[in-house]
Amino acid sequence: MLSESSTPRSWLVNGTQTLGLNLSDTSIEQLLVYFAELKKWSKKINLIGQASDQSIIENHFLDSLTLLPLLPSKHNDRFLDIGSGAGFPGLVLKIAAPELNTTLVEPRQKRVAFLKHICRTVGMADIKVICSRIHKNDTNFSSTHGPFSCITSRAVANVKEFLSLTAPLCSEGCIVLCMKGPQADIEVEEWQQSESKHLFSIQETRQFQLPFSHAVRNLIVFTRTSRK
């Protein structure tokens, strides 16, 4: 039997506190339901790799929540998660910040079915889950669903490719949040030598460690500077 200090709830609560985050009791409960459903569905479809419960909480839920302090706060701001997969980071952030106007885009139908199931299970109706793949210079998606004031993704592409992909989807002043590991500076240097460097500027970079494994993470905040 797990002790009180070694349960998904304790890891989630202690992890958010270590990261300096304050989640409501409702959000904690919904994330725990999400975690339980994730484990159940992962027995049937490939959602995440095999890992311990603590690693799942840390590498998927807590890692996603590190973006929380960087999200836009205006009521009409629109948030997009590209290639959401099993909902990381977009669905986790929506649960933590229910007021966030959120769109999740995921090309694989089975994962889309899972995302919609979680939304129904936790009672979240005001979220868009779109089965689609966004391509470079995808003006059709932008005209239909965009533009967006905040865009992120966990593992779609490197910094240079991701900024090029998101450029048509941005409103002016849009922030793009790139979640990277310890080699983030290499990707940033590659972007600085590319054409898209004229469309974005770096607003800030935050480096931190995850609370249990102490794995290094970098969050790079880009701002869309031009619509030209």
ZAMARGU-4260 file (C-alpha; in steps of 0.2 Angstrom, whole numbers, plus 5000, padded with zeros to 4 digits):
<rodrens>
0) 5000/5000/5000 | 5006/5017/4996 | 5010/5029/5010 | 5001/5046/5010 | 5018/5054/5004
5) 5019/5043/4989 | 5002/5044/4980 | 4998/5053/4964 | 4989/5066/4974 | 5004/5070/4985
10) 5015/5071/4970 | 5004/5083/4961 | 5001/5094/4977 | 5019/5094/4982 | 5025/5096/4965
15) 5015/5111/4961 | 5020/5119/4978 | 5038/5116/4974 | 5036/5125/4957 | 5027/5139/4966
20) 5010/5136/4958 | 4993/5137/4967 | 4979/5126/4960 | 4962/5125/4966 | 4955/5109/4974
25) 4943/5107/4959 | 4958/5108/4947 | 4968/5095/4958 | 4953/5083/4958 | 4950/5085/4939
30) 4969/5082/4936 | 4968/5066/4946 | 4953/5060/4936 | 4963/5064/4920 | 4978/5054/4927
35) 4967/5039/4931 | 4959/5039/4914 | 4976/5041/4905 | 4983/5025/4914 | 4967/5016/4909
40) 4967/5021/4891 | 4985/5019/4889 | 4983/5000/4891 | 4973/5000/4874 | 4981/5014/4864
45) 4998/5022/4864 | 4996/5038/4873 | 5012/5039/4884 | 5027/5027/4886 | 5028/5015/4901
50) 5033/5024/4917 | 5030/5025/4935 | 5016/5035/4942 | 5027/5048/4949 | 5036/5050/4932
55) 5019/5052/4924 | 5014/5065/4936 | 5031/5074/4935 | 5035/5072/4916 | 5017/5076/4909
60) 5007/5085/4922 | 5019/5095/4932 | 5030/5099/4916 | 5014/5105/4908 | 5009/5116/4923
65) 5026/5125/4922 | 5018/5136/4908 | 5004/5142/4919 | 5012/5158/4925 | 5016/5163/4907
70) 4998/5161/4900 | 4989/5177/4894 | 4976/5183/4907 | 4964/5193/4896 | 4947/5186/4894
75) 4947/5187/4875 | 4965/5179/4873 | 4965/5163/4863 | 4977/5149/4867 | 4982/5135/4855
80) 4991/5119/4858 | 4998/5111/4842 | 5000/5092/4842 | 4992/5090/4859 | 4994/5071/4860
85) 4986/5065/4876 | 4983/5083/4881 | 5000/5090/4886 | 5002/5104/4890 | 4985/5111/4883
90) 4972/5101/4892 | 4982/5101/4909 | 4983/5120/4907 | 4964/5122/4903 | 4960/5112/4919
95) 4972/5123/4929 | 4965/5139/4922 | 4947/5136/4917 | 4945/5153/4910 | 4958/5150/4897
100) 4950/5150/4879 | 4958/5134/4873 | 4960/5125/4856 | 4969/5108/4855 | 4975/5102/4838
105) 4980/5083/4837 | 4980/5074/4820 | 4978/5056/4827 | 4960/5051/4829 | 4962/5039/4844
110) 4970/5053/4854 | 4957/5065/4849 | 4944/5053/4855 | 4954/5052/4872 | 4955/5071/4873
115) 4936/5073/4871 | 4933/5059/4883 | 4943/5068/4897 | 4934/5084/4893 | 4917/5076/4895
120) 4923/5066/4911 | 4929/5082/4920 | 4914/5092/4914 | 4923/5104/4902 | 4913/5110/4888
125) 4921/5126/4883 | 4936/5119/4874 | 4939/5115/4856 | 4947/5099/4851 | 4951/5098/4832
130) 4957/5083/4823 | 4970/5091/4811 | 4988/5093/4806 | 4994/5110/4804 | 5007/5113/4790
135) 5019/5127/4786 | 5011/5142/4779 | 4994/5135/4784 | 4983/5150/4780 | 4967/5140/4779
140) 4968/5134/4797 | 4972/5152/4803 | 4957/5159/4793 | 4946/5146/4800 | 4951/5145/4818
145) 4963/5159/4822 | 4972/5170/4825 | 4979/5166/4842 | 4987/5176/4856 | 4997/5162/4864
150) 5003/5146/4855 | 5013/5131/4862 | 5018/5113/4859 | 5028/5101/4868 | 5037/5091/4855
155) 5031/5095/4837 | 5047/5103/4831 | 5063/5112/4835 | 5062/5131/4838 | 5066/5137/4821
160) 5053/5125/4813 | 5040/5128/4826 | 5041/5147/4825 | 5040/5146/4806 | 5025/5135/4808
165) 5016/5146/4820 | 5019/5163/4811 | 5003/5163/4801 | 4993/5158/4816 | 4998/5173/4827
170) 4989/5189/4831 | 5001/5203/4832 | 5010/5203/4849 | 5006/5184/4851 | 5017/5174/4863
175) 5024/5158/4858 | 5030/5146/4872 | 5043/5134/4868 | 5046/5120/4880 | 5064/5113/4879
180) 5077/5103/4888 | 5095/5107/4893 | 5100/5110/4874 | 5088/5124/4871 | 5102/5137/4867
185) 5108/5126/4852 | 5090/5128/4845 | 5089/5146/4848 | 5106/5149/4840 | 5099/5140/4824
190) 5083/5150/4824 | 5094/5166/4825 | 5102/5162/4809 | 5085/5158/4800 | 5073/5169/4791
195) 5060/5169/4804 | 5071/5178/4816 | 5063/5194/4809 | 5046/5189/4814 | 5049/5185/4833
200) 5059/5191/4847 | 5064/5183/4863 | 5054/5190/4878 | 5062/5179/4891 | 5070/5162/4895
205) 5066/5153/4911 | 5077/5138/4917 | 5071/5127/4931 | 5072/5109/4937 | 5057/5097/4939
210) 5054/5093/4957 | 5058/5075/4959 | 5070/5070/4945 | 5078/5087/4945 | 5078/5086/4926
215) 5083/5103/4918 | 5069/5112/4908 | 5070/5128/4898 | 5054/5139/4894 | 5058/5151/4880
220) 5045/5165/4877 | 5044/5172/4860 | 5034/5187/4854 | 5027/5190/4837 | 5034/5206/4831
225) 5027/5208/4814 | 5013/5202/4803 | 5023/5206/4787
</rodrens>
